[in-house]
Amino acid sequence: MFHYTNDKGYKAISCQPVWIFKASSPPGDHPKAAYFTTLPPGTPNLAKRLFVRGCAEKIGFVFCFSGGDDLRPLEGGRGAFIFYSEDDYPVGKLRQGLHGPIADVEEALL
């Protein structure tokens, strides 16, 4: 599972031993939640597919983690690759994987 964020979000999450992904209200009619995807770094048109509007910096950093079976799929077609938790979502050390600038993580995953 992947979570994309900006520099500020990356620093806030990565400085903790247990990553906490905070639920927030996105634009549009989607619920307040923490959002995740199965789309890895390097996916063509990633920002467009995730409906990240306004700024590429919102996907400048990425966290990878295992699990996520408890996450709910987004309603509609994007539910095939976008999942969410209505509550803050903790990820302990045993589930944590690669994280950092998207280009670095993409290269490490190759």
N, CA, C and O atoms as a DFTB+ gen file, in Angstrom:
440 C
 N C O
     1  1       0.855      -1.169       0.000
     2  2       0.000       0.000       0.000
     3  2       0.899       1.229       0.000
     4  3       2.007       1.196       0.536
     5  1       0.417       2.319      -0.605
     6  2       1.192       3.551      -0.728
     7  2       0.371       4.743      -0.232
     8  3      -0.850       4.790      -0.381
     9  1       1.078       5.696       0.359
    10  2       0.472       6.975       0.750
    11  2       1.388       8.072       0.228
    12  3       2.574       8.101       0.555
    13  1       0.842       8.973      -0.582
    14  2       1.599      10.078      -1.160
    15  2       1.311      11.345      -0.372
    16  3       0.200      11.549       0.117
    17  1       2.335      12.198      -0.254
    18  2       2.189      13.423       0.513
    19  2       3.203      14.463       0.047
    20  3       3.994      14.215      -0.862
    21  1       3.166      15.620       0.682
    22  2       4.134      16.676       0.380
    23  2       5.264      16.658       1.411
    24  3       5.288      15.799       2.292
    25  1       6.187      17.594       1.303
    26  2       7.346      17.651       2.192
    27  2       6.926      17.801       3.659
    28  3       7.447      17.102       4.528
    29  1       6.003      18.695       3.925
    30  2       5.553      18.927       5.299
    31  2       4.920      17.660       5.892
    32  3       5.222      17.287       7.025
    33  1       4.057      17.012       5.135
    34  2       3.425      15.774       5.591
    35  2       4.439      14.667       5.795
    36  3       4.364      13.910       6.763
    37  1       5.393      14.579       4.869
    38  2       6.429      13.550       4.986
    39  2       7.214      13.708       6.289
    40  3       7.436      12.735       7.009
    41  1       7.629      14.928       6.582
    42  2       8.406      15.179       7.804
    43  2       7.590      14.861       9.052
    44  3       8.121      14.284      10.001
    45  1       6.321      15.223       9.067
    46  2       5.466      14.976      10.234
    47  2       5.251      13.485      10.479
    48  3       5.251      13.036      11.625
    49  1       5.070      12.722       9.409
    50  2       4.806      11.291       9.553
    51  2       6.086      10.512       9.832
    52  3       6.111       9.655      10.715
    53  1       7.146      10.804       9.085
    54  2       8.363       9.991       9.166
    55  2       9.148      10.184      10.460
    56  3       9.997       9.353      10.780
    57  1       8.896      11.237      11.202
    58  2       9.659      11.488      12.428
    59  2       9.151      10.655      13.609
    60  3       9.752      10.677      14.683
    61  1       8.068       9.933      13.421
    62  2       7.484       9.136      14.493
    63  2       7.807       7.652      14.308
    64  3       7.858       7.177      13.173
    65  1       8.027       6.903      15.406
    66  2       8.293       5.465      15.263
    67  2       7.091       4.700      14.693
    68  3       7.267       3.744      13.939
    69  1       5.885       5.116      15.049
    70  2       4.670       4.577      14.442
    71  2       4.141       5.664      13.514
    72  3       3.815       6.768      13.953
    73  1       4.060       5.335      12.221
    74  2       3.530       6.316      11.274
    75  2       2.038       6.498      11.543
    76  3       1.298       5.519      11.636
    77  1       1.603       7.735      11.666
    78  2       0.180       8.041      11.830
    79  2      -0.257       8.873      10.632
    80  3       0.194      10.003      10.445
    81  1      -1.134       8.300       9.832
    82  2      -1.687       9.002       8.686
    83  2      -3.000       9.636       9.152
    84  3      -3.952       8.935       9.494
    85  1      -3.036      10.951       9.160
    86  2      -4.160      11.704       9.717
    87  2      -5.329      11.787       8.736
    88  3      -5.147      12.063       7.550
    89  1      -6.512      11.546       9.249
    90  2      -7.721      11.724       8.452
    91  2      -7.939      13.216       8.242
    92  3      -7.832      14.003       9.182
    93  1      -8.244      13.600       7.010
    94  2      -8.512      14.997       6.700
    95  2      -9.595      15.064       5.634
    96  3      -9.938      14.058       5.013
    97  1     -10.118      16.245       5.434
    98  2     -11.201      16.437       4.466
    99  2     -10.632      16.834       3.109
   100  3     -10.054      17.912       2.968
   101  1     -10.792      15.971       2.114
   102  2     -10.317      16.309       0.767
   103  2     -11.331      17.189       0.052
   104  3     -12.475      17.308       0.491
   105  1     -10.910      17.811      -1.057
   106  2     -11.891      18.560      -1.837
   107  2     -12.930      17.603      -2.429
   108  3     -12.664      16.412      -2.589
   109  1     -14.070      18.111      -2.739
   110  2     -15.108      17.272      -3.339
   111  2     -15.994      16.642      -2.290
   112  3     -16.054      17.101      -1.150
   113  1     -16.675      15.594      -2.681
   114  2     -17.659      14.980      -1.793
   115  2     -17.173      13.689      -1.143
   116  3     -17.988      12.867      -0.723
   117  1     -15.868      13.500      -1.054
   118  2     -15.332      12.301      -0.415
   119  2     -15.284      12.503       1.093
   120  3     -15.168      13.632       1.571
   121  1     -15.373      11.405       1.842
   122  2     -15.393      11.538       3.300
   123  2     -14.062      11.986       3.885
   124  3     -13.002      11.798       3.288
   125  1     -14.146      12.588       5.079
   126  2     -12.942      12.899       5.840
   127  2     -12.270      11.565       6.141
   128  3     -12.883      10.673       6.727
   129  1     -11.003      11.433       5.738
   130  2     -10.326      10.150       5.877
   131  2      -8.842      10.297       5.583
   132  3      -8.384      11.340       5.117
   133  1      -8.101       9.228       5.865
   134  2      -6.721       9.078       5.414
   135  2      -6.799       8.190       4.169
   136  3      -7.427       7.132       4.197
   137  1      -6.159       8.624       3.075
   138  2      -6.298       7.942       1.795
   139  2      -5.002       7.243       1.390
   140  3      -3.902       7.721       1.665
   141  1      -5.169       6.089       0.721
   142  2      -4.049       5.250       0.311
   143  2      -4.348       4.681      -1.072
   144  3      -5.479       4.744      -1.554
   145  1      -3.319       4.126      -1.698
   146  2      -3.507       3.541      -3.026
   147  2      -2.598       2.337      -3.210
   148  3      -1.598       2.168      -2.513
   149  1      -2.976       1.519      -4.159
   150  2      -2.120       0.401      -4.568
   151  2      -1.253       0.796      -5.768
   152  3      -0.440      -0.004      -6.230
   153  1      -1.420       2.024      -6.276
   154  2      -0.635       2.478      -7.428
   155  2       0.765       2.881      -6.965
   156  3       0.904       3.789      -6.146
   157  1       1.796       2.223      -7.476
   158  2       3.165       2.499      -7.026
   159  2       3.763       3.738      -7.690
   160  3       3.248       4.220      -8.699
   161  1       4.855       4.248      -7.114
   162  2       5.587       5.330      -7.781
   163  2       5.972       4.870      -9.192
   164  3       6.324       3.711      -9.412
   165  1       5.897       5.797     -10.125
   166  2       6.209       5.464     -11.510
   167  2       4.984       5.125     -12.339
   168  3       5.092       4.932     -13.550
   169  1       3.822       5.049     -11.706
   170  2       2.586       4.805     -12.443
   171  2       2.340       5.980     -13.389
   172  3       2.329       7.129     -12.946
   173  1       2.142       5.713     -14.694
   174  2       1.861       6.809     -15.620
   175  2       0.637       7.612     -15.174
   176  3      -0.369       7.045     -14.747
   177  1       0.738       8.933     -15.279
   178  2      -0.355       9.847     -14.933
   179  2      -0.855       9.648     -13.498
   180  3      -2.057       9.702     -13.236
   181  1       0.079       9.417     -12.580
   182  2      -0.291       9.114     -11.195
   183  2      -1.176      10.187     -10.574
   184  3      -2.227       9.866     -10.019
   185  1      -0.778      11.448     -10.655
   186  2      -1.567      12.525     -10.036
   187  2      -2.971      12.581     -10.626
   188  3      -3.943      12.778      -9.896
   189  1      -3.084      12.412     -11.918
   190  2      -4.384      12.442     -12.576
   191  2      -5.252      11.275     -12.121
   192  3      -6.444      11.445     -11.862
   193  1      -4.651      10.087     -12.023
   194  2      -5.410       8.906     -11.610
   195  2      -5.871       9.003     -10.156
   196  3      -6.920       8.474      -9.790
   197  1      -5.070       9.687      -9.330
   198  2      -5.420       9.855      -7.919
   199  2      -6.289      11.094      -7.696
   200  3      -6.736      11.342      -6.576
   201  1      -6.529      11.867      -8.748
   202  2      -7.293      13.112      -8.681
   203  2      -6.649      14.106      -7.730
   204  3      -7.340      14.799      -6.983
   205  1      -5.312      14.174      -7.757
   206  2      -4.585      15.186      -6.988
   207  2      -4.577      16.437      -7.850
   208  3      -3.976      16.464      -8.924
   209  1      -5.240      17.451      -7.376
   210  2      -5.390      18.674      -8.160
   211  2      -4.512      19.792      -7.617
   212  3      -4.309      19.907      -6.408
   213  1      -3.996      20.610      -8.521
   214  2      -3.372      21.851      -8.123
   215  2      -1.877      21.847      -8.001
   216  3      -1.250      22.875      -8.256
   217  1      -1.266      20.736      -7.621
   218  2       0.145      20.872      -7.339
   219  2       0.825      19.509      -7.246
   220  3       0.394      18.631      -6.499
   221  1       1.886      19.354      -8.013
   222  2       2.628      18.094      -8.045
   223  2       3.314      17.796      -6.720
   224  3       3.635      16.643      -6.431
   225  1       3.542      18.838      -5.905
   226  2       4.225      18.601      -4.627
   227  2       3.408      17.691      -3.710
   228  3       3.960      17.102      -2.780
   229  1       2.100      17.568      -3.958
   230  2       1.258      16.708      -3.122
   231  2       1.596      15.230      -3.283
   232  3       1.183      14.405      -2.468
   233  1       2.343      14.895      -4.327
   234  2       2.800      13.512      -4.486
   235  2       4.324      13.464      -4.574
   236  3       4.880      12.589      -5.237
   237  1       4.989      14.387      -3.919
   238  2       6.452      14.449      -3.947
   239  2       7.126      13.400      -3.087
   240  3       8.286      13.055      -3.314
   241  1       6.403      12.892      -2.098
   242  2       6.954      11.910      -1.169
   243  2       5.972      10.750      -1.045
   244  3       4.771      10.909      -1.261
   245  1       6.503       9.578      -0.692
   246  2       5.649       8.394      -0.599
   247  2       6.080       7.519       0.571
   248  3       7.259       7.433       0.913
   249  1       5.095       6.882       1.167
   250  2       5.302       5.857       2.194
   251  2       4.766       4.543       1.637
   252  3       3.692       4.517       1.037
   253  1       5.500       3.461       1.830
   254  2       5.054       2.129       1.440
   255  2       4.881       1.311       2.713
   256  3       5.692       1.404       3.635
   257  1       3.833       0.520       2.759
   258  2       3.643      -0.359       3.914
   259  2       2.839      -1.587       3.514
   260  3       2.114      -1.581       2.520
   261  1       2.984      -2.638       4.310
   262  2       2.261      -3.875       4.053
   263  2       0.911      -3.831       4.757
   264  3       0.667      -2.982       5.614
   265  1       0.063      -4.741       4.388
   266  2      -1.256      -4.819       5.009
   267  2      -2.231      -3.887       4.329
   268  3      -2.139      -3.633       3.128
   269  1      -3.156      -3.387       5.103
   270  2      -4.175      -2.501       4.555
   271  2      -5.484      -3.210       4.268
   272  3      -6.395      -2.622       3.685
   273  1      -5.587      -4.482       4.677
   274  2      -6.821      -5.232       4.441
   275  2      -8.020      -4.617       5.166
   276  3      -9.170      -4.876       4.811
   277  1      -7.738      -3.807       6.179
   278  2      -8.802      -3.168       6.948
   279  2      -9.263      -1.843       6.337
   280  3     -10.182      -1.213       6.859
   281  1      -8.638      -1.415       5.244
   282  2      -9.021      -0.167       4.582
   283  2     -10.225      -0.395       3.672
   284  3     -10.397      -1.478       3.113
   285  1     -11.050       0.632       3.531
   286  2     -12.245       0.547       2.695
   287  2     -11.949       1.078       1.293
   288  3     -11.262       2.090       1.153
   289  1     -12.455       0.412       0.255
   290  2     -12.276       0.948      -1.096
   291  2     -13.175       2.160      -1.321
   292  3     -14.304       2.210      -0.831
   293  1     -12.666       3.122      -2.058
   294  2     -13.446       4.294      -2.440
   295  2     -14.585       3.834      -3.349
   296  3     -14.390       2.959      -4.192
   297  1     -15.752       4.411      -3.186
   298  2     -16.877       4.026      -4.038
   299  2     -16.598       4.424      -5.481
   300  3     -15.931       5.427      -5.735
   301  1     -17.101       3.647      -6.414
   302  2     -16.927       3.927      -7.829
   303  2     -15.716       3.211      -8.402
   304  3     -15.110       2.367      -7.742
   305  1     -15.376       3.551      -9.617
   306  2     -14.306       2.877     -10.337
   307  2     -12.933       2.982      -9.699
   308  3     -12.125       2.059      -9.800
   309  1     -12.661       4.121      -9.032
   310  2     -11.343       4.283      -8.421
   311  2     -11.163       3.426      -7.171
   312  3     -10.058       3.340      -6.636
   313  1     -12.241       2.791      -6.700
   314  2     -12.149       1.895      -5.556
   315  2     -11.294       0.671      -5.841
   316  3     -10.947      -0.074      -4.925
   317  1     -10.953       0.460      -7.106
   318  2     -10.047      -0.636      -7.451
   319  2      -8.626      -0.341      -6.983
   320  3      -7.829      -1.262      -6.805
   321  1      -8.297       0.957      -6.781
   322  2      -6.928       1.295      -6.400
   323  2      -6.812       2.413      -5.353
   324  3      -5.695       2.794      -5.000
   325  1      -7.922       2.943      -4.852
   326  2      -7.878       3.950      -3.785
   327  2      -8.677       3.423      -2.593
   328  3      -9.811       2.967      -2.736
   329  1      -8.054       3.497      -1.416
   330  2      -8.642       2.983      -0.191
   331  2      -8.538       4.048       0.893
   332  3      -7.737       4.976       0.785
   333  1      -9.352       3.912       1.939
   334  2      -9.315       4.933       2.977
   335  2      -9.682       4.371       4.349
   336  3     -10.265       3.294       4.479
   337  1      -9.312       5.150       5.364
   338  2      -9.707       4.925       6.750
   339  2     -10.321       6.221       7.246
   340  3      -9.713       7.283       7.117
   341  1     -11.513       6.150       7.810
   342  2     -12.164       7.362       8.306
   343  2     -11.496       7.887       9.576
   344  3     -11.717       9.034       9.964
   345  1     -10.697       7.068      10.211
   346  2      -9.959       7.467      11.403
   347  2      -8.478       7.621      11.057
   348  3      -8.024       7.137      10.020
   349  1      -7.728       8.296      11.929
   350  2      -6.277       8.326      11.764
   351  2      -5.805       6.881      11.660
   352  3      -6.327       6.005      12.349
   353  1      -4.821       6.630      10.801
   354  2      -4.419       5.256      10.498
   355  2      -2.967       5.028      10.909
   356  3      -2.058       5.568      10.279
   357  1      -2.732       4.227      11.968
   358  2      -1.361       3.957      12.416
   359  2      -0.738       2.786      11.658
   360  3      -1.413       1.811      11.330
   361  1       0.562       2.902      11.388
   362  2       1.324       1.809      10.770
   363  2       2.576       1.598      11.610
   364  3       3.476       2.439      11.628
   365  1       2.623       0.465      12.304
   366  2       3.756       0.134      13.165
   367  2       4.983      -0.286      12.377
   368  3       4.909      -0.545      11.176
   369  1       6.111      -0.351      13.069
   370  2       7.409      -0.637      12.440
   371  2       7.413      -1.911      11.607
   372  3       8.028      -1.937      10.541
   373  1       6.746      -2.967      12.060
   374  2       6.765      -4.239      11.334
   375  2       6.088      -4.154       9.972
   376  3       6.354      -4.983       9.101
   377  1       5.224      -3.175       9.774
   378  2       4.526      -3.010       8.499
   379  2       5.158      -1.947       7.611
   380  3       4.802      -1.832       6.439
   381  1       6.089      -1.172       8.153
   382  2       6.674      -0.057       7.402
   383  2       7.659      -0.555       6.352
   384  3       8.410      -1.505       6.576
   385  1       7.635       0.111       5.202
   386  2       8.557      -0.207       4.125
   387  2       9.322       1.028       3.682
   388  3       9.608       1.920       4.481
   389  1       9.643       1.065       2.424
   390  2      10.373       2.200       1.862
   391  2       9.573       3.484       2.041
   392  3       8.343       3.470       2.070
   393  1      10.294       4.587       2.159
   394  2       9.648       5.891       2.219
   395  2      10.673       6.954       1.858
   396  3      11.874       6.773       2.056
   397  1      10.179       8.068       1.326
   398  2      11.056       9.167       0.951
   399  2      10.567       9.844      -0.309
   400  3       9.412       9.687      -0.704
   401  1      11.463      10.610      -0.948
   402  2      11.091      11.254      -2.213
   403  2      10.634      10.205      -3.227
   404  3      11.212       9.122      -3.315
   405  1       9.622      10.529      -3.969
   406  2       9.009       9.560      -4.869
   407  2      10.018       8.965      -5.861
   408  3       9.969       7.767      -6.137
   409  1      10.923       9.779      -6.394
   410  2      11.904       9.265      -7.360
   411  2      12.841       8.246      -6.714
   412  3      13.193       7.243      -7.337
   413  1      13.247       8.499      -5.464
   414  2      14.125       7.560      -4.768
   415  2      13.438       6.234      -4.489
   416  3      14.036       5.171      -4.657
   417  1      12.194       6.297      -4.065
   418  2      11.438       5.073      -3.776
   419  2      11.158       4.314      -5.059
   420  3      11.256       3.088      -5.093
   421  1      10.809       5.040      -6.115
   422  2      10.568       4.377      -7.403
   423  2      11.804       3.618      -7.845
   424  3      11.702       2.471      -8.282
   425  1      12.974       4.240      -7.738
   426  2      14.230       3.592      -8.137
   427  2      14.505       2.366      -7.267
   428  3      14.940       1.336      -7.783
   429  1      14.263       2.455      -5.983
   430  2      14.513       1.333      -5.064
   431  2      13.560       0.168      -5.335
   432  3      13.917      -0.985      -5.094
   433  1      12.370       0.449      -5.826
   434  2      11.404      -0.601      -6.113
   435  2      11.682      -1.349      -7.407
   436  3      11.153      -2.440      -7.622
   437  1      12.511      -0.768      -8.270
   438  2      12.815      -1.413      -9.554
   439  2      13.651      -2.657      -9.399
   440  3      13.985      -3.305     -10.391
